[in-house]
Structure formats: structure tokens, C-alpha cells
Amino acid sequence: MTNKRRAERRARRRAENREWKERQKQRRMNHKKQSILQRIGGFFFGVGVFVLIIVYWLTAFYGTDYLYTYLGKRPPEVFVQLINCFGGMLLWGITMAILGQFLRRHELHFFHSLNQAIRSMSRGDFNVLVDDNPRNGPFVELAESINQMAFDLGQLERMRQEFISNVSHEIQSPLTSISGFSRALQNDQLSLEERKHYLTIIETESVRLSKLSENLLKLTSLESQHHPFEPKSYRLDKQLRNHILACEPQWVDKDIEMDIELDPVTVEADEDLLSQVWTNLIHNAVKFVPIGGTIRVVVVSNGEEAVTRISNNGPSIPEEDQTHIFERFYKADKSRNRMAGGNGLGLSIAKKIVEMHLGSIKVESGMEELTSFIVRLPIVQKPPTPDS
């Protein structure tokens, strides 16, 4: 899948989100207007009920009085009043029965639409919309919750399909290379150099497949909320210095100038998890910096958080890519292409680990500036909660 198709999908998702927010805003405005109308209607309904009770009582009073005159007999006054009361109540009961039948049909229609919406979602169809008219009374919030759930599940389903598509694409490419070069190796007329070249490609693609599988498992574990998280107090500057020295063969081979400024900073964090963050960021800097380029690593503390900035003078990241650089499988065009290696999961893993530490990570890049990844971590770390 090309970045163009991914950008189109993201643009479509943003458009859907904007449309949903507009619909929600319009509904809220309509609800506000209808709420005012409901209050006015409620007032007149109460007045109408009061007037109706008076009319029913008067009807019972004059009706029975006419009946007594017609019959020429009138019972004791106490029975007259009782008969009038029962007559008024009877008329009122008949009216409420008719009105209740009407309201019952309306409620049954509403609950039928709820039932249909839930059944559609159970079949995987999330394009449902339940009428959340304020006239539905206390069930309006239920209808709004179901609509919101349908929208969120639809978004999740689209993300799942896009994730499967991305994984399939990332797996299919190396498998195609391995299959093609394996068939080529069956040619007995190949020279030894050609065979070695093909075998090297097969090995490279196999390593890439293995790395993809490893990163997918790692990302799944991090997002499962059950990944081990064992913070302890240690020197962050020493950890970064060790990682820089571990990468020395790579940056020496490219004649890279390392500009290091590491203030003594002690943090409380999971050292093994953060090790993956620094490995990813430093390797990326070495990978994309030109021969003879510069990498700058700075660690400072403001008392509450440790700020790590890893910069390089390699190709800048376009502004439209900076907002998506931490998404799964996202790789910017040109400098961040397949020839440079990677599968677009490293930065996603780094971001997840930093968020587990209640920190933040962002990228800054301009046409004439260094490309910098800034990681902010709290000095004192608390274990992540299930909602973090």
C-alpha cells in the first residue's frame, strides 16, 4: 500500500470525523431548541390537563344533574358528589387509556429501532443511526450512546482492516522477493557471484520478515496492558552514552560527527523498555544522516522531567508527514523508503513505551533545520494504570 492510499484513507477518516462532529453539533442545537419547546409544551400540557379535569368534572356534574331531573329522583348529596367524582375519573381514565395506547405504539417503535441497530452491529454493520429525538424522553441518552458506539466501532473496524492490509502488504513484498530469487537459484548456469548475490537478498528479506514479526508481537504485547513494567531509579545519561557507544561502528563507518551533551539525570523508569526507544531513535538518526553528517544528543532536566533531544542533519521530514510519523507502518516518501529498511513500526513502539512512562515524544523538522525527536519523561515514575 502506497503512502498516497494511506493519506487518502486518513483524509477520509478525518472527513468522517468532521461530519460526525457537525452532526453532533447540529443535534445538540436541535436538542436545545426542542428542549425549550418541550418546556413550553409541558406547561401547556399541564394547563390542558387541569382544564380537562375541570371539564370532565363539570360534564359529570351537569350530566348526572340532568339525569336526576329526568328521572325525578335525586339521591343524598354525599352520593351525588361520589357519583360526580367517579364519573369524572371514568372520563379521565378513558382519555389516559387512549393516550397511553398512542404513547405505547411510539415507544414500541423506538425500542424496535434500538433492537434493529444492535442486531446490525452484532452482524458487523456499524452504519446505523438511532433517532435521538428529545421526545423520546429519558431514552435520548441511550440512543446517543448507541450512535456513538456505532461510530466508534465503525472507526475501529476501518482501522483493523487498514492494519490487516498494511501487514499483508509488508509480508507480501519480502515473500515475493524470496520466492522469485529462490526460483532463480534453480538455474544451473548461474555464476557463483550471482548465487551469492541472490542468497544475500533472500537472507536480507528473511531478516526483514523476522523483524516485522518481532515488532508486531512487541507492539501487541505493549498494548495488551499486561506487558511487564518494572520502573527503577537509574542514570539516564549513562544509558544513552552506552547506546551511543554500542552504535559506534555504524556512525564511524559513515564518518558521522557525534555532538553529545548529557547532563547527569536520574530517572525512575523501566530501563529495558526505554532502551528500545533510544536504540530505535539513535539507529534512525544514523540511518538517515548523510556521510560526514552530524548527530546531536542532548539530555537536560528541569527538576520535574528529563528532556532528551536526538537530532540529525539528514533529510527533513515534510510537515504533512510529521503528524503521522508515529502511526503504524507509516513511512514518509523519498528518504524514509523501503531501501532504507524498516517496516514503519519502530516509532510506534517508541511512542507506546514513552506513553507507558506518562511521557511524550514529538518530532521537529524544517527545510533548513535539524530533524529532532524530543522525548519528555517524568523524573519520578508511577506504574501505568489500565486507562493510560
Secondary structure by P-SEA (a helix, b strand, c coil): ccaaaaaaaaaaaaaaaaaaaaaaaaaaaaaaaaaaaaaaaaaaaaaaaaaaaaaaaaaaaaaaaaaaaaacccccaaaaaaaaaaaaaaaaaaaaaaaaaaaaaaaaaaaaaaaaaaaaaaacccccccccccccccaaaaaaaaaaaaaaaaaaaaaaaaaaaaaaaaaaaaaaaaaaaaaaaccccccaaaaaaaaaaaaaaaaaaaaaaaaaaaaaaaaccccbbbbbbccaaaaaaaaaaaaaaaaaaabbbbbcccccccccccaaaaaaaaaaaaaaaaacccccbbbbbbbbbcccbbbbbbbbcccccccccccccccccccccccccccccccccaaaaaaaaaaaacccccccccccccbbbbbbbbcccccccccc
